[in-house]
Amino acid sequence: MSTQPFSPMALLRSVLHMLWMLVTVIPWGIIMVVASIRVRGKPLWWMAVRWLRWAIDGARVLLGIQTHVIGMENLPVGDTAPAILLVKHQSTFETFFMPTLMPHPLAYVFKKELLYVPFFGWAMGRLDMIHIDRSQGSQSFKKVVAQGRLLLAQGIWIIMFPEGTRIARGQKGHYKSGGTRLAIETGAPVIPVAVTSAKCWPRKAFIKTPGVVEISIGKPIPSQGRQPDELMREVEAWIEAEMRRLDPEAYPG
C-alpha cells in the first residue's frame, strides 16, 4: 500500500478544516440544545444534519475530499421500512457523511461516554440515539433491542460499525455480532456498507489528503431465521470483498 509524502499544503488545509469544525460546532451545539426544548424527533434530526453537511462541505472545499456513492438503489423504500446499516469504519469521515447521505434519520449505537464531549456530545444527547452503558452487561443489550424496535417503527434506521473501532486502511478488525443480533431480534434487514475513507482521512491522523472516498451500499440481507454469527460472517465477507474491489492498492495480497 502506498503512502503519500508530507505536504505543507495538506497540513494547511487540515488546519483550516479543523478550525472550520471548531468555529461551527460550538454555535451549532448551543442551538441544538436550545431548540430541543421545543423541537424533538425527526425535525431536530434534520437540524443536526445541517452541521454534518457543513463538515462534509468543508472537507470537499478545504481538504479536496470528493465522494462517489454506488448502490443507493439497494436501500429499502418506504417511510417506515426498517434497516440496520452495518458500515466499514476507517475514520471519522463516514460518521459525519452517512447521515447526510441517507433518506431516513439514523440512530447511532455508541457508548454513553460520548455524551460528555462538549457541544458535539451535548447535541447528540438531544437526538434519538442508542446509548450503551457497558457496565450493565446483558441488560444493556436488552435496552438496545427495546430502543431499536421503537426507533425502527418510527422509520429511523440504526447504524452500527461492526468492527467497533476505526480500522487502518488495508486491515480488517474483528466483526462483532451485536448488529446482526439486533437485526434478528427486531426482524429488520441488514445493509452492508463499504467505505474507503482512509485513503483521504486516515484514522488518528490530523493531516488529510485530497482524493475520492468510495461508498458502496450492498443489497439488504434478510435477518429472519438466521443466526447472529452466521449472518455477520455473510456481512463481513461482502464488506471485505467490496473493500478489495474498491481499494485494491490497500490489499496487495
Long-range contacts (C-beta under 8 A, 24 or more apart in sequence): 1-169, 1-170, 1-249, 1-250, 1-251, 1-252, 2-249, 4-209, 6-207, 7-207, 7-209, 10-207, 10-208, 10-209, 10-210, 11-207, 13-62, 13-63, 13-64, 13-208, 14-63, 14-206, 14-207, 14-208, 16-62, 17-58, 17-59, 17-62, 17-63, 17-208, 18-206, 20-54, 20-55, 20-58, 20-62, 21-55, 21-58, 24-51, 24-54, 24-55, 25-51, 25-119, 25-120, 26-119, 28-54, 28-119, 28-123, 29-118, 29-119, 29-120, 29-122, 29-123, 30-119, 32-122, 32-123, 32-126, 33-122, 33-123, 33-126, 36-126, 40-126, 41-128, 41-154, 42-105, 42-154, 42-156, 44-126, 44-127, 45-105, 45-127, 45-128, 46-105, 48-99, 48-123, 48-127, 49-99, 49-100, 51-123, 52-96, 52-97, 52-99, 52-100, 53-100, 55-96, 56-96, 56-97, 56-100, 59-93, 59-201, 59-208, 63-200, 63-201, 63-208, 63-209, 63-210, 64-209, 64-210, 64-211, 65-93, 65-200, 65-201, 65-208, 65-210, 65-211, 65-212, 65-213, 66-211, 66-212, 66-213, 67-97, 67-212, 67-213, 67-214, 67-215, 68-212, 68-213, 68-214, 68-215, 69-101, 69-215, 69-216, 69-217, 70-214, 70-215, 70-216, 70-217, 71-216, 71-217, 71-218, 71-219, 72-217, 74-191, 74-217, 74-218, 74-219, 74-220, 75-102, 75-103, 75-191, 75-217, 76-189, 76-191, 76-220, 79-155, 80-153, 80-154, 80-155, 81-155, 82-152, 82-153, 82-157, 82-186, 82-187, 82-188, 82-189, 83-157, 83-158, 83-188, 83-189, 83-190, 83-191, 83-220, 84-148, 84-157, 84-158, 84-159, 84-160, 84-179, 84-182, 84-183, 84-186, 84-188, 84-189, 84-190, 84-191, 84-223, 85-157, 85-158, 85-159, 85-160, 85-190, 85-191, 85-193, 86-160, 86-161, 86-162, 86-179, 86-180, 86-190, 86-191, 86-192, 86-193, 86-235, 86-239, 87-159, 87-160, 87-161, 87-162, 87-193, 87-195, 88-161, 88-163, 88-167, 88-193, 88-194, 88-195, 88-239, 88-243, 89-161, 89-163, 89-164, 89-165, 89-166, 89-167, 89-173, 89-195, 90-166, 90-167, 90-168, 90-169, 90-195, 90-196, 90-197, 90-198, 90-201, 90-202, 90-203, 91-166, 91-197, 91-198, 91-201, 91-202, 91-203, 92-166, 92-201, 93-195, 93-197, 93-200, 93-201, 93-213, 94-195, 94-197, 94-215, 97-197, 97-213, 97-215, 98-159, 98-193, 101-215, 102-157, 104-155, 104-156, 104-157, 105-155, 105-156, 105-157, 106-156, 106-157, 106-158, 106-159, 107-147, 107-148, 107-151, 107-156, 107-157, 107-158, 107-159, 108-159, 108-160, 109-144, 109-158, 109-159, 109-160, 109-178, 109-179, 109-182, 128-154, 128-156, 130-158, 141-178, 141-181, 144-178, 144-182, 145-182, 145-185, 145-186, 148-182, 148-185, 148-186, 148-188, 149-185, 149-186, 152-186, 152-188, 158-182, 158-188, 162-232, 162-235, 162-236, 166-203, 166-204, 167-203, 168-198, 168-202, 168-203, 169-196, 169-198, 169-199, 169-202, 169-247, 169-250, 170-247, 170-250, 170-251, 172-236, 172-240, 175-232, 175-233, 175-235, 175-236, 176-232, 177-228, 177-229, 177-231, 177-232, 179-232, 179-235, 180-223, 180-226, 180-228, 180-229, 180-231, 180-232, 180-235, 181-228, 183-223, 183-231, 184-223, 184-224, 184-226, 184-227, 184-228, 184-231, 186-223, 187-223, 187-224, 188-223, 189-220, 189-221, 189-222, 189-223, 190-220, 190-221, 190-223, 190-231, 190-235, 191-217, 191-218, 191-219, 191-220, 191-221, 192-217, 192-218, 192-221, 192-235, 192-238, 192-239, 192-242, 193-217, 193-218, 193-239, 194-218, 194-238, 194-239, 194-242, 194-243, 194-246, 196-243, 196-246, 196-247, 196-250, 198-250, 199-247, 199-250, 214-246, 214-247, 216-242, 216-246, 218-242
